[in-house]
Amino acid sequence: MLDCYADMAENRMVTWVWTNRGVERAVEDFIPRIYVLASRDRLEKLTRDLALLGVKDVSLVRRRTELGGKEREVLSVAVRDYATIQPLAVTIDSWGGYRDHLLYNVDLRMDQRYFLAKGIFAMGLVELPTLRSLDSNLRLDYPIPALTSVDLQVRTKGGGIPTFDDPIASVEVGDVVLDGPEDGIIIDLQSFIKERDPDIIYTSKGDSFYLPYLHHRAQVNDVTLELGRERGERTSRGKSFFTYGRIVYKPPGHKLRGRVHIDRESSFTFRESGLHGLIEMSRLSMIPLQDLSRLSPGSAISAMQVNEAVRSGHVVLWKKNLPEDFKTAGALIVSDRGGFIYEPKVGVHEQVWEVDFFSLYPSIMVRHNISPETVMCSCCPRSSRTVPELGYRICEKRQGLVPKVLVPILNRRRVYKQIKNQGGRKGEMYEQRAKALKWVLVTCFGYTGYRNARFGRIECHESITAFGRDILVRSADLAERRGFEVLHGIVDSLWLRGEGDVASYCEEVTREMGMPLSLEGRYAWIVFLPNISTGVGAMNRYYGKFEDGEMKLRGIAVRRKDTPLLVEELQQDMLRHLSAADGRSAFLELVPSSLDVLDRYVEELRSGTVERARLIMRKSISRRLEEYVQYNDSVAALQQLHDQGFELQPGQAVEYLITDSSSRSSWQRVRAAPFLDGDERYDAERYVDLSLRGAAELLSPFGWTLERLRERDDVRRSKQR
């Protein structure tokens, strides 16, 4: 099943099925239902009132309205017109004064409703023409169709930022370049797609520019452009949202009918885990491939939970409003602590073991049965299963929804990693699947404490981190009893120094904690870095060299997306120089000579010969131009774009070259990337300072702080004069 979506005009479901004979289109009538919980009198009145609105039918049925709860009588409302589901729900809610009517299954995806009703799923095997399922989405050895694909790229004739007014210069599709008159390019593109008939069209910026631009140029030239197997596109609106401490912008989605459009820039899952990871997640979440490519792993795990709940007879509450239980100040201090962290010992250490728990938080949820309906359940007031420190009771009578969903995911990832490690021609496929599942497991923990998650509850989040703290502390105690020194620990990893039997230690911890602990590797040397503002050990900033020569880098400039290429290259070259060391003493001997690498970069910058592309700054913006109070380089670049009629949304990135950081004029201070000619003067001293910061980040534990590097640079400059 390649794709599925609702035909909103005809109120039918359209499914595209890949076969060895080609792709076939199936259409089926489908009636979605919403549910209402209220008093018996209100339900009877609703039955009469809804009949006047022309709904298809209304009936009383029994469903579970709460996780772990008993079945209750609810009103089932069959909605004839797909577009009226939300307005109808709002009307019913208002009739109850926004308090007396609880509504369910209002905001489920249409394809999700359809799949659950028919027992089918995305990318699963089905029988035609009935669409009867011939597959299980928990199957490990499922077949992969031989999907065909092409890449689509567009070049415009305008200079600077491409706009819809710029004519098409050329289109590259697959191995063919189309150029010439603009209307001819569009006609040839449509002919090529129709003849080649790919199942997938890959783009970069397809959602944010290519597809809407091509359709606009087709209208300008009065020609038709259809890239799907059926007329029309399915579009969604762009939006900015806040996640994990940063603003992210999601561009409007441009999805094709009967063909899959994957925009690499819009698809986190595809970038992280490739097509096989996307297919794996699509099958498990029952979200069509094209839609899932634009959603987060969190949306996938949420869909899996909804699917499991509906299959077990539940209806899903609309506008969830589950308040956090009241806590005393003391209880809040104990419960709201997050994961445990051993403050790292700043500096370089040799012969250090790193051990990691396999999917610690998801494993805790499974082993300790943590789910919204199992933590402090009403059925087990004297439960022997309690949360460390917090004393929350956990249900002993039934498995919770969250563990039930996680068990197959954990098992699948473990199997995929084992198969991948055995090698073979399908190793990459299993690695992609395992990577996709890793992100599902990572986001599952975050969703337990997310206020708007369908099945989120803060007490679950607190319970998971409490178990995690207990496990890490007990594991560290076991390590110390075996003679290891704990250098650092964070949430699910420990760094140990000593000559004990690490394999035996991992086995003991796995046995005692019930959580698999494995050896990540042994470092020839590792450097734990200080917090820039406090000087104490930073929790997740380090770099080190394993004994097999592999480098591991975390939290430094070379790993950050906003680092200019030149500073990234500087750190890479300095690390390459330091990697020649095979132990602590050799490392310390190389530190002074690593400054020679820095000097080469500084001299190149001051010569004025650095290629401008290596100096481009890339900063994600968190608000609109008019909302900024402080004036800085990013604001200056935004002002330039605004002056030329371009607006960026919060979460998008602005790129620019720093030309004079002391100027208050936006056009003198920076030059936004789209307006670069390539011969602009850059602010050499500003980039020198950024380079000094990059070097200090690596060497500050050894006395080479930013201040000392600046002093050294001043001395070198004075000598050169």
C-alpha positions as CSV (number, residue, x, y, z in Angstrom):
1,M,0.0,0.0,0.0
2,L,1.9,3.0,-1.3
3,D,-0.4,5.8,-0.3
4,C,-3.8,6.6,1.1
5,Y,-5.8,9.8,1.6
6,A,-9.3,11.2,1.9
7,D,-11.0,12.6,-1.1
8,M,-12.6,15.5,0.7
9,A,-14.9,16.4,-2.2
10,E,-16.3,12.9,-2.7
11,N,-16.1,11.8,0.9
12,R,-14.3,8.6,-0.1
13,M,-10.9,7.1,0.7
14,V,-8.4,6.8,-2.1
15,T,-5.7,4.1,-1.9
16,W,-2.7,3.6,-4.3
17,V,-1.4,0.0,-4.3
18,W,2.0,-0.9,-5.8
19,T,1.9,-4.2,-7.8
20,N,4.3,-6.0,-10.2
21,R,2.0,-4.8,-13.0
22,G,2.2,-1.1,-11.9
23,V,0.4,1.1,-9.4
24,E,-3.4,0.7,-9.1
25,R,-5.9,3.1,-7.6
26,A,-8.7,1.9,-5.3
27,V,-11.6,4.0,-4.0
28,E,-13.9,3.0,-1.2
29,D,-16.8,4.7,0.7
30,F,-15.9,5.2,4.4
31,I,-17.9,6.7,7.2
32,P,-15.9,8.2,10.1
33,R,-17.4,8.3,13.6
34,I,-16.9,10.6,16.6
35,Y,-18.1,9.7,20.1
36,V,-19.7,11.8,22.9
37,L,-19.8,11.0,26.6
38,A,-22.4,12.8,28.7
39,S,-25.3,12.0,31.0
40,R,-28.1,9.8,29.7
41,D,-30.5,12.7,29.5
42,R,-28.0,14.8,27.5
43,L,-27.2,11.9,25.1
44,E,-30.9,11.4,24.4
45,K,-31.3,15.1,23.6
46,L,-28.2,15.0,21.5
47,T,-29.6,12.1,19.5
48,R,-32.7,14.3,18.6
49,D,-30.7,17.4,17.9
50,L,-28.1,15.7,15.7
51,A,-30.8,14.2,13.5
52,L,-31.7,17.8,12.5
53,L,-28.1,18.4,11.4
54,G,-28.2,15.6,8.8
55,V,-25.6,13.3,10.3
56,K,-25.7,9.8,8.8
57,D,-26.7,8.0,11.9
58,V,-26.5,8.1,15.7
59,S,-26.4,5.2,18.1
60,L,-25.5,4.3,21.7
61,V,-22.5,2.0,22.0
62,R,-20.1,0.9,24.8
63,R,-16.4,2.0,24.6
64,R,-13.6,2.5,27.1
65,T,-13.1,6.3,27.5
66,E,-10.1,6.1,29.9
67,L,-7.0,3.9,29.8
68,G,-7.6,1.0,32.1
69,G,-11.2,2.0,32.7
70,K,-14.4,0.1,32.1
71,E,-16.6,0.4,29.1
72,R,-19.1,3.2,29.3
73,E,-22.1,4.2,27.2
74,V,-21.3,6.8,24.6
75,L,-23.0,8.3,21.6
76,S,-21.6,7.2,18.3
77,V,-22.0,9.8,15.6
78,A,-21.5,8.8,11.9
79,V,-20.4,11.8,9.9
80,R,-21.4,11.9,6.3
81,D,-19.2,14.9,5.2
82,Y,-15.5,14.6,6.1
83,A,-15.0,18.4,6.1
84,T,-17.7,18.8,8.9
85,I,-16.1,16.5,11.5
86,Q,-14.3,19.4,13.3
87,P,-17.1,22.0,13.0
88,L,-19.6,19.3,14.2
89,A,-17.5,18.6,17.2
90,V,-17.2,22.3,18.1
91,T,-21.0,22.6,17.9
92,I,-21.6,19.5,20.1
93,D,-19.0,20.9,22.6
94,S,-20.8,24.3,22.7
95,W,-24.2,22.6,23.3
96,G,-22.7,21.2,26.4
97,G,-21.4,24.5,27.6
98,Y,-17.8,23.3,26.9
99,R,-18.0,21.1,30.1
100,D,-20.8,18.6,29.9
101,H,-19.9,16.9,26.7
102,L,-16.6,15.0,26.3
103,L,-15.8,14.2,22.7
104,Y,-13.6,11.4,21.4
105,N,-11.9,10.4,18.1
106,V,-12.4,13.9,16.7
107,D,-8.9,14.7,15.5
108,L,-7.7,11.3,14.3
109,R,-6.2,11.2,10.9
110,M,-8.6,10.0,8.2
111,D,-6.2,7.4,6.9
112,Q,-5.7,6.2,10.5
113,R,-9.4,5.8,11.0
114,Y,-9.7,3.9,7.7
115,F,-6.7,1.6,8.4
116,L,-8.0,0.7,11.9
117,A,-11.5,0.0,10.6
118,K,-10.2,-2.3,7.8
119,G,-7.2,-3.8,9.7
120,I,-4.7,-2.7,7.1
121,F,-1.6,-0.4,7.3
122,A,0.8,1.7,5.2
123,M,3.4,-0.2,3.2
124,G,1.7,-3.5,4.0
125,L,0.7,-6.3,1.7
126,V,-3.0,-6.2,0.6
127,E,-5.2,-8.2,-1.7
128,L,-6.8,-6.5,-4.6
129,P,-9.5,-5.4,-5.2
130,T,-10.8,-6.0,-1.6
131,L,-7.8,-4.4,0.2
132,R,-7.8,-7.3,2.6
133,S,-4.6,-7.4,4.6
134,L,-2.1,-10.2,3.8
135,D,0.5,-8.9,6.3
136,S,1.3,-8.0,9.9
137,N,3.0,-4.8,10.8
138,L,5.0,-6.6,13.4
139,R,6.6,-8.9,10.8
140,L,10.4,-8.6,10.8
141,D,11.1,-10.1,7.3
142,Y,8.6,-8.1,5.4
143,P,9.1,-7.7,1.6
144,I,10.2,-4.3,0.2
145,P,8.7,-3.3,-3.2
146,A,11.1,-2.3,-5.9
147,L,10.1,1.3,-5.8
148,T,11.5,3.5,-8.6
149,S,12.6,7.1,-8.0
150,V,14.0,10.2,-9.6
151,D,15.7,13.3,-8.2
152,L,14.3,16.7,-9.1
153,Q,16.3,20.0,-9.0
154,V,15.4,23.4,-10.4
155,R,17.6,26.4,-11.3
156,T,16.2,29.9,-11.8
157,K,17.4,32.7,-14.0
158,G,17.3,35.4,-11.3
159,G,20.2,36.4,-9.1
160,G,20.2,36.3,-5.3
161,I,17.2,34.8,-3.6
162,P,15.1,32.8,-6.1
163,T,11.5,34.1,-6.3
164,F,8.4,33.0,-8.1
165,D,8.9,35.8,-10.6
166,D,12.2,34.4,-11.8
167,P,11.9,32.3,-15.0
168,I,13.1,28.7,-15.0
169,A,16.7,28.3,-16.2
170,S,16.7,24.5,-16.2
171,V,15.3,21.5,-14.5
172,E,17.3,18.4,-13.7
173,V,15.2,15.3,-13.3
174,G,16.9,11.9,-13.0
175,D,19.8,11.9,-15.5
176,V,18.2,14.4,-17.8
177,V,18.7,18.2,-17.9
178,L,15.7,20.1,-19.4
179,D,16.4,23.7,-20.7
180,G,15.2,26.0,-23.4
181,P,12.0,28.0,-23.5
182,E,10.2,28.0,-20.1
183,D,6.9,26.5,-21.3
184,G,8.9,23.8,-23.1
185,I,10.8,22.9,-19.9
186,I,7.5,22.5,-18.1
187,I,5.9,20.4,-20.8
188,D,9.0,18.2,-21.1
189,L,9.1,17.8,-17.3
190,Q,5.5,16.5,-17.3
191,S,6.2,14.2,-20.2
192,F,9.3,12.8,-18.6
193,I,7.5,12.1,-15.3
194,K,4.6,10.5,-17.1
195,E,6.9,8.3,-19.2
196,R,9.3,7.3,-16.5
197,D,6.5,7.0,-14.0
198,P,8.6,6.9,-10.8
199,D,7.1,5.9,-7.5
200,I,9.1,8.5,-5.5
201,I,10.3,12.0,-6.4
202,Y,13.1,13.2,-4.2
203,T,13.8,16.9,-3.8
204,S,15.7,19.3,-1.5
205,K,13.5,22.3,-0.9
206,G,10.7,20.8,-2.8
207,D,8.1,21.8,-0.1
208,S,9.5,25.2,0.5
209,F,10.2,26.3,-3.1
210,Y,10.6,23.8,-6.0
211,L,7.0,22.5,-6.3
212,P,5.0,25.7,-5.6
213,Y,7.5,27.6,-7.8
214,L,7.0,25.1,-10.7
215,H,3.2,25.3,-10.5
216,H,3.3,29.1,-10.4
217,R,5.5,29.2,-13.5
218,A,3.2,26.7,-15.2
219,Q,0.3,29.1,-14.6
220,V,2.3,32.1,-15.8
221,N,3.0,30.2,-19.1
222,D,-0.6,28.9,-19.3
223,V,0.5,25.2,-19.4
224,T,-0.5,22.3,-17.2
225,L,1.9,20.6,-14.8
226,E,0.9,17.4,-13.0
227,L,3.7,15.6,-11.1
228,G,1.4,13.1,-9.4
229,R,-0.5,10.1,-10.9
230,E,-3.7,12.0,-10.4
231,R,-4.6,15.7,-10.8
232,G,-4.0,18.0,-7.9
233,E,-1.8,18.2,-4.8
234,R,-2.4,17.8,-1.1
235,T,-0.9,20.8,0.7
236,S,-0.5,21.7,4.3
237,R,0.3,25.1,5.9
238,G,3.7,26.0,7.2
239,K,4.2,26.6,10.9
240,S,6.8,27.5,13.5
241,F,6.8,25.6,16.8
242,F,9.0,25.3,19.9
243,T,10.7,22.0,20.7
244,Y,13.5,21.1,23.1
245,G,14.6,24.7,23.7
246,R,14.5,25.9,20.1
247,I,12.2,27.3,17.5
248,V,11.7,25.1,14.4
249,Y,10.0,26.1,11.2
250,K,8.1,23.5,9.2
251,P,7.4,24.6,5.6
252,P,4.1,23.9,3.8
253,G,3.9,20.3,2.7
254,H,3.4,19.6,-1.0
255,K,2.3,16.0,-1.4
256,L,1.5,14.3,-4.7
257,R,-1.5,12.0,-5.5
258,G,-0.5,8.4,-6.3
259,R,3.2,9.2,-6.1
260,V,5.4,9.9,-3.1
261,H,7.3,13.2,-2.8
262,I,10.1,13.2,-0.2
263,D,11.7,16.5,0.5
264,R,15.1,15.7,2.2
265,E,15.2,19.1,3.9
266,S,11.7,18.6,5.3
267,S,12.1,15.0,6.5
268,F,14.1,14.4,9.7
269,T,13.4,10.7,9.6
270,F,14.6,10.3,6.0
271,R,17.8,12.3,6.7
272,E,18.5,10.2,9.8
273,S,17.5,6.7,8.7
274,G,16.9,6.7,4.9
275,L,14.1,5.1,3.0
276,H,14.2,1.8,4.8
277,G,13.9,3.6,8.2
278,L,11.0,5.6,6.8
279,I,9.3,2.4,5.6
280,E,9.8,0.7,9.0
281,M,8.3,3.6,10.8
282,S,5.4,3.9,8.3
283,R,4.4,0.2,8.8
284,L,4.5,0.5,12.6
285,S,2.7,3.8,12.9
286,M,0.3,3.1,10.0
287,I,1.0,6.5,8.6
288,P,1.4,6.7,4.8
289,L,5.0,7.1,3.7
290,Q,4.6,10.5,2.1
291,D,2.9,11.9,5.2
292,L,5.3,10.4,7.7
293,S,8.3,11.9,5.9
294,R,7.0,15.3,7.0
295,L,6.2,14.2,10.6
296,S,8.5,13.8,13.6
297,P,9.3,10.5,15.4
298,G,7.1,11.8,18.2
299,S,4.1,11.8,15.8
300,A,4.9,8.2,14.9
301,I,5.0,7.0,18.5
302,S,1.8,8.9,19.3
303,A,0.1,7.2,16.3
304,M,1.3,3.8,17.5
305,Q,-0.2,4.5,21.0
306,V,-3.5,5.6,19.4
307,N,-3.6,2.5,17.2
308,E,-3.1,0.2,20.2
309,A,-5.7,2.1,22.3
310,V,-8.4,1.9,19.5
311,R,-7.7,-1.8,18.9
312,S,-8.3,-2.5,22.6
313,G,-11.7,-0.8,22.6
314,H,-10.8,2.7,23.6
315,V,-11.9,6.0,22.2
316,V,-9.4,8.9,22.2
317,L,-10.2,12.0,24.1
318,W,-10.3,15.3,22.1
319,K,-8.8,18.4,23.9
320,K,-7.1,16.4,26.7
321,N,-7.0,18.3,30.0
322,L,-5.4,16.1,32.6
323,P,-4.1,18.3,35.4
324,E,-0.9,17.5,37.3
325,D,-1.6,16.3,40.8
326,F,-0.8,18.9,43.5
327,K,2.5,18.5,45.2
328,T,4.1,20.1,48.2
329,A,7.3,22.1,47.6
330,G,9.3,19.3,49.1
331,A,7.7,16.7,46.9
332,L,8.3,18.9,43.8
333,I,12.0,19.2,44.7
334,V,12.3,15.5,45.0
335,S,10.3,14.6,41.9
336,D,11.3,17.3,39.4
337,R,15.0,16.4,39.1
338,G,15.5,14.8,35.7
339,G,18.3,12.3,34.9
340,F,21.3,11.8,37.2
341,I,24.6,13.4,36.3
342,Y,28.0,12.8,37.8
343,E,30.0,16.0,37.3
344,P,32.9,15.1,35.0
345,K,36.4,15.6,36.0
346,V,37.7,18.3,33.7
347,G,40.9,17.4,31.8
348,V,42.5,14.6,29.9
349,H,42.2,11.0,31.1
350,E,43.6,7.8,29.6
351,Q,42.4,4.2,29.4
352,V,38.8,5.1,30.1
353,W,35.9,2.7,29.6
354,E,32.5,3.9,28.4
355,V,29.5,1.7,29.2
356,D,26.0,2.5,28.0
357,F,22.5,1.2,28.8
358,F,20.6,0.0,25.8
359,S,17.5,2.3,25.4
360,L,17.5,2.9,29.1
361,Y,14.3,5.0,29.5
362,P,12.1,2.9,27.2
363,S,13.5,-0.3,28.9
364,I,12.5,1.3,32.3
365,M,9.0,1.9,31.0
366,V,8.6,-1.7,29.9
367,R,10.3,-3.4,32.9
368,H,8.5,-1.3,35.5
369,N,5.1,-1.0,33.6
370,I,5.1,2.8,33.5
371,S,2.0,4.2,31.7
372,P,-0.5,6.9,32.4
373,E,-3.1,4.4,33.7
374,T,-0.6,2.3,35.7
375,V,1.2,5.0,37.8
376,M,-0.9,5.5,41.0
377,C,-3.7,3.3,39.7
378,S,-6.9,2.9,41.7
379,C,-6.8,-0.9,41.6
380,C,-3.5,-1.5,43.4
381,P,-3.5,0.7,46.6
382,R,-1.0,-1.7,48.3
383,S,1.2,-2.5,45.3
384,S,4.6,-3.8,46.0
385,R,5.9,-2.0,42.9
386,T,6.9,1.5,43.9
387,V,9.0,4.3,42.3
388,P,12.3,5.0,44.1
389,E,12.4,8.3,46.1
390,L,8.8,9.2,45.0
391,G,6.9,6.3,46.4
392,Y,4.4,6.3,43.5
393,R,2.6,2.9,43.3
394,I,2.5,1.0,40.0
395,C,-0.2,-1.3,38.8
396,E,0.4,-5.1,39.3
397,K,-2.7,-6.3,37.6
398,R,-2.4,-5.2,33.9
399,Q,0.2,-4.1,31.4
400,G,0.0,-0.5,30.5
401,L,-0.5,1.0,27.0
402,V,3.0,2.5,26.8
403,P,4.9,-0.7,27.6
404,K,2.6,-2.7,25.3
405,V,3.6,-0.4,22.4
406,L,7.3,-0.3,23.3
407,V,7.9,-4.1,23.7
408,P,7.9,-4.9,20.0
409,I,9.9,-1.7,19.1
410,L,12.7,-2.6,21.6
411,N,12.8,-6.2,20.4
412,R,12.9,-5.2,16.8
413,R,15.7,-2.7,17.3
414,R,17.7,-5.3,19.2
415,V,17.2,-7.9,16.4
416,Y,18.1,-5.4,13.7
417,K,21.3,-4.3,15.4
418,Q,22.3,-8.0,15.8
419,I,21.6,-8.8,12.2
420,K,23.5,-5.6,11.1
421,N,26.5,-6.5,13.2
422,Q,26.7,-9.9,11.5
423,G,27.4,-8.1,8.2
424,G,25.9,-9.2,4.9
425,R,24.5,-7.4,1.9
426,K,21.4,-6.2,3.8
427,G,23.4,-4.7,6.6
428,E,22.6,-1.1,5.6
429,M,18.9,-1.8,5.4
430,Y,18.8,-3.1,9.0
431,E,21.0,-0.3,10.2
432,Q,18.5,2.2,8.7
433,R,15.6,0.4,10.4
434,A,17.4,0.4,13.8
435,K,18.2,4.1,13.5
436,A,14.5,5.0,12.8
437,L,13.4,3.0,15.9
438,K,16.1,4.7,18.0
439,W,14.5,8.0,17.4
440,V,11.0,6.6,18.1
441,L,12.3,5.3,21.5
442,V,14.1,8.6,22.2
443,T,10.9,10.7,21.7
444,C,8.7,8.3,23.6
445,F,10.2,9.3,26.9
446,G,9.8,13.0,26.1
447,Y,6.1,12.5,25.2
448,T,5.3,11.0,28.6
449,G,5.8,14.4,30.1
450,Y,4.5,16.5,27.3
451,R,1.4,18.4,28.3
452,N,-0.3,18.1,24.9
453,A,0.6,14.5,24.2
454,R,-2.5,12.2,24.0
455,F,-1.1,9.9,26.6
456,G,1.3,12.1,28.4
457,R,1.3,12.4,32.2
458,I,4.0,14.2,34.3
459,E,4.0,11.5,37.0
460,C,5.1,9.0,34.3
461,H,8.0,11.3,33.3
462,E,9.0,11.7,37.0
463,S,8.9,7.9,37.6
464,I,11.1,7.1,34.6
465,T,13.8,9.6,35.6
466,A,13.6,8.4,39.3
467,F,14.2,4.8,38.2
468,G,17.0,6.1,35.9
469,R,18.7,8.0,38.7
470,D,18.5,4.9,41.0
471,I,19.9,2.6,38.3
472,L,22.9,5.0,37.5
473,V,23.8,5.5,41.2
474,R,23.6,1.8,41.9
475,S,25.6,1.0,38.8
476,A,28.3,3.5,39.8
477,D,28.4,2.0,43.3
478,L,29.0,-1.5,41.8
479,A,31.7,0.0,39.6
480,E,33.5,1.5,42.6
481,R,33.2,-1.7,44.6
482,R,35.0,-3.4,41.7
483,G,37.8,-0.9,41.9
484,F,36.8,1.5,39.0
485,E,36.9,5.2,39.4
486,V,33.8,7.0,38.0
487,L,35.0,9.9,35.9
488,H,31.6,11.0,34.5
489,G,28.0,9.7,34.3
490,I,25.0,11.1,32.5
491,V,21.6,9.6,32.3
492,D,22.4,6.3,30.7
493,S,26.2,6.3,30.3
494,L,29.2,5.9,32.7
495,W,32.9,6.6,32.1
496,L,35.1,4.4,34.2
497,R,38.9,4.3,34.8
498,G,40.5,1.2,36.1
499,E,41.8,-2.3,35.1
500,G,38.9,-4.4,36.3
501,D,36.9,-6.9,34.3
502,V,34.5,-4.6,32.4
503,A,32.7,-7.5,30.7
504,S,31.9,-9.1,34.0
505,Y,30.8,-5.7,35.4
506,C,28.4,-5.2,32.5
507,E,26.9,-8.7,33.1
508,E,26.5,-8.0,36.8
509,V,24.7,-4.7,36.2
510,T,22.5,-6.2,33.6
511,R,21.6,-9.0,36.0
512,E,21.0,-6.7,39.0
513,M,19.2,-3.9,37.3
514,G,17.3,-5.9,34.7
515,M,18.6,-3.4,32.1
516,P,21.2,-4.4,29.4
517,L,24.5,-2.6,29.9
518,S,27.1,-2.9,27.2
519,L,30.6,-1.7,26.5
520,E,30.8,1.3,24.1
521,G,34.6,1.1,23.9
522,R,37.8,2.0,25.6
523,Y,39.4,5.4,25.1
524,A,43.1,5.8,24.6
525,W,42.4,9.3,26.0
526,I,39.3,11.5,26.5
527,V,39.0,15.2,27.4
528,F,36.1,16.4,29.5
529,L,35.5,20.1,28.9
530,P,34.4,22.8,31.4
531,N,31.3,24.8,31.3
532,I,32.2,28.1,29.7
533,S,30.5,30.3,32.3
534,T,31.1,28.4,35.5
535,G,34.3,26.4,34.8
536,V,32.9,23.2,36.3
537,G,32.6,20.1,34.2
538,A,30.1,20.4,31.4
539,M,27.6,17.5,31.3
540,N,27.8,16.7,27.6
541,R,30.9,18.3,26.1
542,Y,33.9,16.1,25.5
543,Y,36.2,14.6,22.8
544,G,38.2,11.5,22.9
545,K,40.0,8.8,20.9
546,F,39.0,5.1,21.2
547,E,41.8,2.6,21.2
548,D,40.8,1.5,17.6
549,G,41.5,5.1,16.5
550,E,37.9,6.3,16.1
551,M,37.2,9.8,17.5
552,K,34.1,10.6,19.5
553,L,33.0,14.3,19.7
554,R,30.1,15.8,21.7
555,G,29.0,19.3,22.2
556,I,31.8,21.2,20.5
557,A,31.7,23.6,17.6
558,V,32.5,21.0,15.0
559,R,29.2,19.3,15.9
560,R,27.1,22.4,15.9
561,K,25.0,23.5,12.9
562,D,25.7,27.2,13.4
563,T,29.5,26.9,13.2
564,P,31.1,28.5,10.1
565,L,33.0,26.1,7.9
566,L,36.3,27.7,8.7
567,V,36.0,27.2,12.5
568,E,34.8,23.6,11.8
569,E,37.9,23.0,9.7
570,L,40.1,24.5,12.4
571,Q,38.8,22.2,15.1
572,Q,39.0,19.2,12.7
573,D,42.7,20.0,12.0
574,M,43.5,20.5,15.6
575,L,41.8,17.2,16.6
576,R,43.6,15.5,13.8
577,H,46.9,16.8,15.2
578,L,46.0,15.7,18.8
579,S,44.7,12.3,17.6
580,A,48.4,11.2,17.0
581,A,48.6,10.8,20.8
582,D,48.1,7.3,22.2
583,G,47.9,8.3,25.8
584,R,47.7,11.2,28.3
585,S,51.4,12.1,28.3
586,A,51.6,12.1,24.6
587,F,48.4,14.2,24.3
588,L,49.8,16.9,26.7
589,E,53.0,17.0,24.7
590,L,51.0,17.7,21.5
591,V,48.9,20.6,23.0
592,P,51.5,23.4,22.5
593,S,52.2,22.4,18.9
594,S,48.4,22.2,18.1
595,L,48.5,26.0,18.4
596,D,50.5,26.0,15.2
597,V,47.4,24.9,13.4
598,L,45.5,27.9,14.9
599,D,48.2,30.2,13.8
600,R,47.9,29.1,10.2
601,Y,44.2,29.8,10.2
602,V,44.7,33.2,11.8
603,E,47.3,34.2,9.2
604,E,45.1,33.1,6.3
605,L,42.2,35.1,7.7
606,R,44.3,38.3,8.0
607,S,45.6,37.8,4.5
608,G,42.1,38.4,3.2
609,T,42.2,35.4,1.0
610,V,39.7,33.1,2.7
611,E,37.0,31.9,0.4
612,R,33.8,33.6,1.5
613,A,31.8,30.4,1.5
614,R,34.0,29.1,4.4
615,L,32.9,32.2,6.5
616,I,29.2,32.0,6.1
617,M,27.4,32.3,9.5
618,R,24.1,30.3,9.8
619,K,21.8,31.2,12.7
620,S,18.3,30.0,13.4
621,I,16.0,32.8,14.2
622,S,13.5,32.6,17.1
623,R,11.2,35.5,16.3
624,R,10.2,38.0,13.6
625,L,12.4,41.0,12.8
626,E,10.2,43.5,14.5
627,E,10.2,41.4,17.7
628,Y,13.9,41.6,18.3
629,V,15.1,44.1,20.9
630,Q,18.8,43.8,20.7
631,Y,20.7,44.6,17.5
632,N,23.2,41.9,16.4
633,D,24.6,40.3,13.2
634,S,21.5,38.1,12.6
635,V,19.1,41.0,13.0
636,A,21.2,43.0,10.6
637,A,20.9,40.2,8.0
638,L,17.2,40.0,8.6
639,Q,16.9,43.7,8.0
640,Q,18.7,43.4,4.7
641,L,16.3,40.6,3.6
642,H,13.3,42.7,4.8
643,D,14.6,45.7,2.8
644,Q,14.5,43.5,-0.3
645,G,11.0,42.2,0.4
646,F,11.9,38.8,1.9
647,E,10.6,37.6,5.3
648,L,11.9,34.6,7.3
649,Q,9.7,32.7,9.7
650,P,10.7,31.8,13.3
651,G,12.7,28.6,13.1
652,Q,14.2,29.3,9.7
653,A,17.9,30.0,9.4
654,V,19.5,33.2,8.2
655,E,22.9,33.0,6.5
656,Y,25.4,35.9,6.2
657,L,29.0,37.1,6.0
658,I,30.3,39.4,8.7
659,T,31.8,42.4,7.0
660,D,32.1,45.0,9.9
661,S,30.8,43.8,13.2
662,S,31.2,47.3,14.8
663,S,28.9,49.1,12.3
664,R,25.2,50.0,13.1
665,S,24.3,49.9,9.5
666,S,22.9,46.6,8.4
667,W,24.4,46.8,4.9
668,Q,27.9,47.5,6.3
669,R,27.8,45.2,9.3
670,V,26.9,42.0,7.4
671,R,26.0,40.8,3.9
672,A,23.1,38.3,3.7
673,A,24.2,35.2,1.7
674,P,21.8,35.7,-1.2
675,F,23.4,39.1,-1.9
676,L,27.0,38.0,-1.9
677,D,29.1,38.6,-5.0
678,G,32.1,36.7,-3.7
679,D,34.6,39.6,-3.5
680,E,33.3,41.4,-0.3
681,R,35.7,42.3,2.4
682,Y,35.2,40.3,5.5
683,D,35.8,41.4,9.1
684,A,39.0,39.5,9.6
685,E,39.4,40.3,13.3
686,R,35.9,39.0,14.1
687,Y,36.6,35.7,12.4
688,V,40.0,35.6,14.1
689,D,38.2,35.9,17.4
690,L,35.8,33.1,16.4
691,S,38.8,30.9,15.6
692,L,40.4,31.7,19.0
693,R,37.1,30.6,20.6
694,G,37.1,27.4,18.7
695,A,40.6,26.6,19.8
696,A,39.9,27.6,23.4
697,E,37.0,25.3,23.5
698,L,39.4,22.4,22.9
699,L,42.4,23.5,24.9
700,S,41.0,25.5,27.9
701,P,41.4,22.5,30.3
702,F,45.2,22.9,29.7
703,G,45.5,26.6,30.4
704,W,44.8,27.9,27.0
705,T,41.7,29.9,27.8
706,L,40.2,32.5,25.4
707,E,41.8,35.3,27.3
708,R,45.3,33.7,27.1
709,L,44.9,32.9,23.4
710,R,44.0,36.6,22.8
711,E,47.1,37.7,24.7
712,R,49.2,35.3,22.7
713,D,47.8,36.6,19.5
714,D,48.5,40.2,20.5
715,V,52.1,39.3,21.2
716,R,52.5,37.5,17.9
717,R,51.0,40.5,16.0
718,S,53.3,43.0,17.7
719,K,56.3,40.9,16.9
720,Q,55.2,40.7,13.2
721,R,55.0,44.5,13.0
